[in-house]
Amino acid sequence: FPAWRPSDDPREVLDEAVAWAARCDRTEAIDALATRGARLDADVYRGTPLCWAAACGRVDAIRRLVALGAAPDGRTSFGGPDHGEGAVPLHLAAQGGHVHAIDALLDAGADPTIRDALHGGTPADWAAFGHRPAAEARLREHEGRGRSAR
């Protein structure tokens, strides 16, 4: 995890809180925090709220964050410089084998052919590396069709 120091900055507190709400699938908290100014694209703790929701397989949070304007292909620094630099939510859902989260992201317009910035892998490649055959199969099916697969 990145170096972290407690802060009294209200913006930082809101951004951290929405990332935690996304991890816990707390859509009502996501709504309340967004109303108060939480940034849905803030990369706190090496992950945007949508990336954290995808990594945790939180389908309701994924849908809510996208409805509020989070970009399905928004890049993150997830996990640090040796892991997920330039990854997107679909990479993280794939790595975890979260097929329902993958479906939610694809339905939201996520690109199944997008490559991460560090390794150049597609979401299906991440699923294969993580030994997630169901996720890999779902993504390979969509890769050939690109964005038109939905």
VENWORA-V365089 format. One record per helix or strand. SS is the DSSP state (H for helix, E for strand). FROM is the first residue (numbers start at 1). LEN is the number of residues. Records with the same first field share a line. If there is no record, write none. Layout:
# VENWORA-V365089
SS=FROM-LEN / FROM-LEN
This chain:
# VENWORA-V365089
H=10-14 / 27-9 / 49-7 / 59-9 / 89-8 / 99-9 / 123-7 / 133-11 / 146-4
E=76-3 / 84-4
